[in-house]
């Protein structure tokens, strides 16, 4: 570890200078020889470095998501040219160039802060060896050696001997308890960061080897930190624990506000966004507009959660625009101007179901509802039941010279009676007298 740290000795001077400047500020508040002054100086160094690395972190997110989307294409290339490694690498580079993806971008934050990590290790190791380094002179060296964090000196390690710990005015038990707790917290924070990345911010619709790699790293990284952590000084453990907590908080912010498409985090985010947009009628901030803009641009390639979001806007009478804004849809505006109602409630009037009548009401309504044809049929039937003699004897006045009235049964050319066959009737043979 010392050999690796010596390779970054060129950066020890700026690192030591930054620590000393923060120490002046905190030393005026807590005292120059306290562990709070030196510990907060290291924490401030971490925060300063991580703020400078935010652009690289954004590139890391884009590169990671780009690699996730390229995994199916990469798998096809590997299967197609599995016997030609050179052609396979050429096609891979061509794919990276066409999509603008750089596989090394996902490692940029770790690679960028590695020199600062090893430089800080080199500074603290020099303090433990009672050697001046960078801008840390003898007075600052003695002050740093007297600084203790919960009873453990900044330069002490888990495997430090009892004589080395005694030279720093501390007990071996305090050093091992403090370093063990910090190693556990460091490994746990790393595990939690990887776990929330795997469970919440991974596209569940695509199964790729990238997911298996992330799952493996979720268990490998904490073990690595636990193994190497016993050789880190307390000051380096403070540095690494702080950067892990920063990474965890930064990851939580990204998962909540800019989740990976198709992940569980995106489903929760779009649900919150839909409630906000339907309540206010507009998107808030550049982040929300960029996400809505990306969803609109996908068209038919939207995933399940994005389609649900668009359908929810349509039901509320809203429409997402190409620039990420949300406006009232034309149908909702037309319905509102016509009926004066609210968007989403306009439409065809509801069909009213007829009231169901009881059996007694239906029976009482029957006689009144009979048609005129039924009444005429009853009348004709009653007339046909009368005797024929009655019709022969009845002669109208002043009709003595007229022919006698035709019998009901004879001459079917007149209007057919009820119950008889329509059309001309065959005349009966004349009776013999």
KAVEN-V501538 format. One record per residue. RES is the residue in one letter. SS is DSSP state (H for helix, E for strand, - for the rest). OMEGA is omega in whole degrees, 0 to 359 (none if undefined). Layout:
<<RES & SS & OMEGA> <RES & SS & OMEGA>>
//
This chain:
<<X & - & 179> <X & H & 179> <X & H & 178> <X & H & 181> <X & H & 180> <X & H & 178> <X & H & 180> <X & - & 181> <X & H & 181> <X & H & 182> <X & H & 180> <X & H & 181> <X & H & 178> <X & H & 179> <X & H & 179> <X & H & 179> <X & H & 179> <X & H & 180> <X & H & 181> <X & H & 179> <X & H & 176> <X & H & 180> <X & H & 177> <X & H & 181> <X & H & 183> <X & H & 177> <X & H & 177> <X & H & 181> <X & H & 185> <X & H & 186> <X & - & 186> <X & - & 185> <X & - & 183> <X & - & 176> <X & H & 178> <X & H & 182> <X & H & 181> <X & H & 179> <X & H & 178> <X & H & 175> <X & H & 177> <X & H & 178> <X & H & 179> <X & H & 175> <X & H & 179> <X & H & 182> <X & H & 179> <X & H & 180> <X & H & 183> <X & H & 175> <X & H & 178> <X & H & 182> <X & - & 181> <X & H & 176> <X & H & 177> <X & H & 178> <X & H & 177> <X & H & 177> <X & H & 178> <X & H & 180> <X & H & 180> <X & H & 180> <X & H & 180> <X & H & 179> <X & H & 176> <X & H & 178> <X & H & 178> <X & H & 181> <X & H & 181> <X & H & 184> <X & H & 178> <X & H & 179> <X & H & 179> <X & H & 179> <X & H & 178> <X & H & 179> <X & H & 180> <X & H & 179> <X & H & 182> <X & H & 183> <X & - & 182> <X & - & 179> <X & - & 181> <X & - & 184> <X & H & 181> <X & H & 178> <X & H & 179> <X & H & 179> <X & H & 178> <X & H & 179> <X & H & 177> <X & H & 179> <X & H & 177> <X & H & 178> <X & H & 178> <X & H & 182> <X & H & 181> <X & H & 182> <X & H & 180> <X & - & 182> <X & - & 177> <X & - & 182> <X & H & 182> <X & H & 181> <X & H & 180> <X & H & 180> <X & H & 186> <X & H & 181> <X & H & 180> <X & H & 180> <X & H & 183> <X & H & 183> <X & H & 178> <X & H & 178> <X & H & 179> <X & H & 179> <X & H & 181> <X & H & 176> <X & H & 177> <X & H & 177> <X & H & 180> <X & H & 179> <X & H & 182> <X & H & 178> <X & H & 177> <X & H & 177> <X & H & 179> <X & H & 179> <X & - & 179> <X & - & 179> <X & - & 175> <X & - & 182> <X & E & 178> <X & - & 179> <X & - & 179> <X & E & 179> <X & - & 184> <X & H & 180> <X & H & 178> <X & H & 178> <X & H & 178> <X & H & 178> <X & H & 180> <X & H & 179> <X & H & 180> <X & H & 182> <X & - & 180> <X & E & 175> <X & E & 184> <X & - & 176> <X & - & 181> <X & E & 177> <X & E & 182> <X & - & 186> <X & - & 182> <X & - & 180> <X & - & 180> <X & - & 181> <X & - & 176> <X & - & 180> <X & - & 182> <X & H & 178> <X & H & 178> <X & H & 179> <X & H & 179> <X & H & 178> <X & H & 178> <X & - & 177> <X & - & 179> <X & - & 178> <X & - & 182> <X & H & 180> <X & H & 179> <X & H & 181> <X & H & 183> <X & H & 177> <X & H & 181> <X & H & 180> <X & H & 179> <X & H & 179> <X & H & 181> <X & H & 177> <X & H & 178> <X & H & 179> <X & H & 179> <X & H & 179> <X & H & 181> <X & H & 179> <X & H & 177> <X & H & 179> <X & H & 181> <X & H & 179> <X & H & 180> <X & H & 183> <X & H & 179> <X & H & 174> <X & H & 182> <X & H & 187> <X & H & 186> <X & H & 191> <X & - & 178> <X & - & 178> <X & - & 183> <X & - & 182> <X & - & 182> <X & - & 177> <X & - & 184> <X & - & 175> <X & H & 179> <X & H & 179> <X & H & 178> <X & H & 177> <X & H & 179> <X & H & 179> <X & H & 178> <X & H & 179> <X & H & 180> <X & H & 180> <X & H & 183> <X & H & 184> <X & H & 178> <X & H & 178> <X & H & 178> <X & H & 179> <X & H & 179> <X & H & 181> <X & H & 182> <X & H & 183> <X & H & 181> <X & - & 178> <X & - & 180> <X & - & 170> <X & - & 182> <X & H & 179> <X & H & 177> <X & H & 176> <X & H & 175> <X & H & 179> <X & H & 186> <X & H & 176> <X & H & 179> <X & H & 180> <X & H & 176> <X & H & 178> <X & H & 177> <X & H & 180> <X & H & 180> <X & H & 178> <X & H & 179> <X & H & 178> <X & H & 178> <X & H & 179> <X & H & 181> <X & H & 180> <X & H & 182> <X & H & 189> <X & H & 180> <X & - & 187> <X & - & 177> <X & - & 178> <X & - & 180> <X & - & 182> <X & - & 177> <X & H & 178> <X & H & 178> <X & H & 178> <X & H & 179> <X & H & 181> <X & H & 180> <X & H & 176> <X & H & 177> <X & H & 180> <X & H & 179> <X & H & 178> <X & H & 181> <X & H & 183> <X & H & 179> <X & H & 179> <X & H & 184> <X & H & 181> <X & - & 180> <X & - & 175> <X & - & 184> <X & - & 174> <X & H & 181> <X & H & 182> <X & H & 179> <X & H & 179> <X & H & 179> <X & H & 179> <X & H & 178> <X & H & 178> <X & H & 179> <X & H & 179> <X & H & 179> <X & H & 182> <X & H & 181> <X & H & 181> <X & H & 183> <X & H & 180> <X & H & 180> <X & - & 176> <X & - & 185> <X & H & 183> <X & H & 180> <X & H & 176> <X & H & 178> <X & H & 179> <X & H & 180> <X & H & 178> <X & H & 177> <X & H & 176> <X & H & 180> <X & H & 178> <X & H & 179> <X & - & 180> <X & - & 181> <X & E & 180> <X & E & 178> <X & E & 182> <X & - & 181> <X & - & 180> <X & - & 177> <X & - & 177> <X & - & 181> <X & E & 180> <X & E & 176> <X & E & 179> <X & - & 182> <X & H & 180> <X & H & 180> <X & H & 179> <X & H & 179> <X & H & 179> <X & H & 181> <X & H & 180> <X & H & 181> <X & H & 185> <X & H & 184> <X & - & 180> <X & - & 179> <X & - & 179> <X & - & 178> <X & - & 180> <X & - & 182> <X & - & 179> <X & - & 180> <X & - & 179> <X & - & 182> <X & - & 179> <X & - & 181> <X & - & 179> <X & - & 178> <X & - & 179> <X & - & 182> <X & - & 181> <X & - & 177> <X & - & 182> <X & H & 180> <X & H & 179> <X & H & 179> <X & H & 180> <X & H & 180> <X & H & 181> <X & - & 184> <X & - & 183> <X & H & 182> <X & H & 184> <X & H & 179> <X & - & 183> <X & - & 180> <X & H & 180> <X & H & 178> <X & H & 180> <X & H & 179> <X & H & 180> <X & H & 179> <X & H & 181> <X & H & 180> <X & H & 179> <X & H & 180> <X & H & 179> <X & H & 182> <X & H & 180> <X & - & 181> <X & - & 179> <X & - & 183> <X & H & 182> <X & H & 180> <X & H & 180> <X & H & 181> <X & H & 184> <X & H & 184> <X & - & 178> <X & - & 180> <X & - & 182> <X & - & 178> <X & - & 180> <X & - & 183> <X & - & 182> <X & - & 181> <X & - & 179> <X & - & 178> <X & - & 182> <X & - & 182> <X & - & 180> <X & - & 181> <X & - & 182> <X & - & 184> <X & - & 176> <X & - & 182> <X & - & 181> <X & - & 176> <X & - & 183> <X & - & 183> <X & - & 177> <X & - & 181> <X & - & 180> <X & - & 180> <X & - & 179> <X & - & 180> <X & - & 179> <X & - & 182> <X & - & 180> <X & - & 179> <X & - & 182> <X & - & 178> <X & - & 177> <X & - & 181> <X & - & 182> <X & - & 180> <X & - & 178> <X & - & none>>
//
